[in-house]
Amino acid sequence: MIDIQRIGVIGAGTMGNGIAQVFTQSGFDVRLVDAAAPALERARTTIAKSLEKFVEKGKLTPADRDAALGRLSSGTDVDALADADYIVEAIVEDAGAKRDLFARLDTLARPDVILSSNTSSISITTLGAATSRPDKVLGMHFMNPVPLMTLVELIRGQATSADSMQTATALCGRLGKTAIEAADYPGFIANRILMPMINEAIFALMEGVGTAEAIDTVMKLGMNHPMGPLALADFIGLDVCLAIMNVLHDGLGDPKYRPCPLLRRMVAAGHLGRKAGRGFYPY
Ligand SMILES: NC(=O)c1ccc[n+]([C@@H]2O[C@H](COP(=O)([O-])OP(=O)(O)OC[C@H]3O[C@@H](n4cnc5c(N)ncnc54)[C@H](O)[C@@H]3O)[C@@H](O)[C@H]2O)c1
């Protein structure tokens, strides 16, 4: 089995910076790449702040924080990933952009290197088909916020090999995370179950079954969820929720997955949740 030490992470947004952080915190050398230089600047600041919080809580020593930051390098050139032992893609949720990137990574990474995607919903089999190594393409779906959430959903494409899945599972163990395997169907496990629940909560709000506060409180106090579904939708981003519902609806063809008209209306209005300062709640 390949000895994995150098990790390439592409996309330095919300997820990419969290993924880079957990790898560097676990002793790996990380090369973080983004097409936009300002995103790399922001990522380094976010990672430094997050590591600082671990130090304040006594979960990381200042020396380990400095060492972690020292193992992190960044740049805008994907070619710098030619010597990576394992690659995680976390760019925008766009099938065409991801397919182009996987085709490029296939030409520059060593043939034994696994190319993984953090996609929430795009078919891993399709990404694998853009490469000459579909047996070494898999989904590595981290949860937000990555440094705190212990689950990684590993998605096995139609052609992904058992060896690749084993390598990814072992890697999750080295990050202190629990890997769960899912097959390559729309939404995998996490979003196949979570998003219809969120969508149904939005239908309940639209139909006046309860206020946003009532719906969230029922799920928090009655079902022991740490966060109500509408507050969670605001946290994820309503545009992201709509995109995933569309993938479920298109991919599974069942009307039960149709996105709620209120969700569509809020996205059209730019009320995207926390990041927009406005969603089911004001921020
Ligand atoms: N946000 C979440 O809660 C969440 C959770 C799980 C999975 N995901 C998935 O993770 C991926 C990234 O999501 P995010 O929320 O971090 O997005 P984001 O918009 O915060 O960041 C995406 C980054 O990718 C960069 N980028 C875009 N195209 C690129 C390219 N071709 N080459 C290099 N860099 C490029 C952008 O400059 C940006 O910095 C998506 O596939 C998303 O579905 C998101």
The ligand as a Tripos MOL2 file, in Angstrom:
@<TRIPOS>MOLECULE
LIG
   44    48     1     0     0
SMALL
NO_CHARGES

@<TRIPOS>ATOM
      1 N1        -20.4720   23.8820    2.6390 N.am      1 LIG1
      2 C1        -20.8000   22.7110    3.1710 C.2       1 LIG1
      3 O1        -21.4490   22.6430    4.2480 O.2       1 LIG1
      4 C2        -20.3620   21.4380    2.5070 C.ar      1 LIG1
      5 C3        -20.4360   20.2380    3.2180 C.ar      1 LIG1
      6 C4        -19.9940   19.0410    2.6180 C.ar      1 LIG1
      7 C5        -19.5030   19.0760    1.3160 C.ar      1 LIG1
      8 N2        -19.4480   20.2570    0.6150 N.ar      1 LIG1
      9 C6        -18.8770   20.2250   -0.7390 C.3       1 LIG1
     10 O2        -17.5360   20.7010   -0.6850 O.3       1 LIG1
     11 C7        -17.1820   21.3500   -1.9160 C.3       1 LIG1
     12 C8        -16.7010   22.7710   -1.6110 C.3       1 LIG1
     13 O3        -17.7400   23.4640   -0.9480 O.3       1 LIG1
     14 P1        -17.4450   24.8170   -0.1210 P.3       1 LIG1
     15 O4        -18.6850   25.0820    0.6830 O.co2     1 LIG1
     16 O5        -16.0990   24.7250    0.5450 O.co2     1 LIG1
     17 O6        -17.3520   25.8640   -1.3310 O.3       1 LIG1
     18 P2        -16.7250   27.3490   -1.3400 P.3       1 LIG1
     19 O7        -17.4810   28.1020   -2.3530 O.co2     1 LIG1
     20 O8        -16.6120   27.8820    0.0540 O.co2     1 LIG1
     21 O9        -15.2040   27.1140   -1.8710 O.3       1 LIG1
     22 C9        -14.8990   26.6470   -3.1640 C.3       1 LIG1
     23 C10       -13.4830   27.1380   -3.5170 C.3       1 LIG1
     24 O10       -13.0750   26.4820   -4.7190 O.3       1 LIG1
     25 C11       -12.3510   27.4210   -5.5160 C.3       1 LIG1
     26 N3        -12.4140   26.9410   -6.9040 N.ar      1 LIG1
     27 C12       -13.5050   26.9090   -7.7110 C.ar      1 LIG1
     28 N4        -13.1710   26.3350   -8.8860 N.ar      1 LIG1
     29 C13       -11.8560   25.9890   -8.8070 C.ar      1 LIG1
     30 C14       -10.9400   25.3280   -9.6950 C.ar      1 LIG1
     31 N5        -11.3370   24.8890  -10.9030 N.pl3     1 LIG1
     32 N6         -9.6600   25.1230   -9.2840 N.ar      1 LIG1
     33 C15        -9.2630   25.5400   -8.0570 C.ar      1 LIG1
     34 N7        -10.0840   26.1720   -7.1740 N.ar      1 LIG1
     35 C16       -11.3580   26.3750   -7.5470 C.ar      1 LIG1
     36 C17       -13.0220   28.7490   -5.2620 C.3       1 LIG1
     37 O11       -12.1320   29.8170   -5.5380 O.3       1 LIG1
     38 C18       -13.3830   28.6460   -3.7730 C.3       1 LIG1
     39 O12       -12.3530   29.1860   -2.9550 O.3       1 LIG1
     40 C19       -18.4450   21.2810   -2.7760 C.3       1 LIG1
     41 O13       -18.3320   20.1680   -3.6310 O.3       1 LIG1
     42 C20       -19.5650   21.1040   -1.7610 C.3       1 LIG1
     43 O14       -20.6980   20.4640   -2.2890 O.3       1 LIG1
     44 C21       -19.8560   21.4410    1.1960 C.ar      1 LIG1
@<TRIPOS>BOND
     1     1     2 1
     2     2     3 2
     3     2     4 1
     4     4     5 ar
     5     4    44 ar
     6     5     6 ar
     7     6     7 ar
     8     7     8 ar
     9     8     9 1
    10     8    44 ar
    11     9    10 1
    12     9    42 1
    13    10    11 1
    14    11    12 1
    15    11    40 1
    16    12    13 1
    17    13    14 1
    18    14    15 2
    19    14    16 1
    20    14    17 1
    21    17    18 1
    22    18    19 2
    23    18    20 1
    24    18    21 1
    25    21    22 1
    26    22    23 1
    27    23    24 1
    28    23    38 1
    29    24    25 1
    30    25    26 1
    31    25    36 1
    32    26    27 ar
    33    26    35 ar
    34    27    28 ar
    35    28    29 ar
    36    29    30 ar
    37    29    35 ar
    38    30    31 1
    39    30    32 ar
    40    32    33 ar
    41    33    34 ar
    42    34    35 ar
    43    36    37 1
    44    36    38 1
    45    38    39 1
    46    40    41 1
    47    40    42 1
    48    42    43 1
@<TRIPOS>SUBSTRUCTURE
     1 LIG1         1 GROUP 0 **** ****
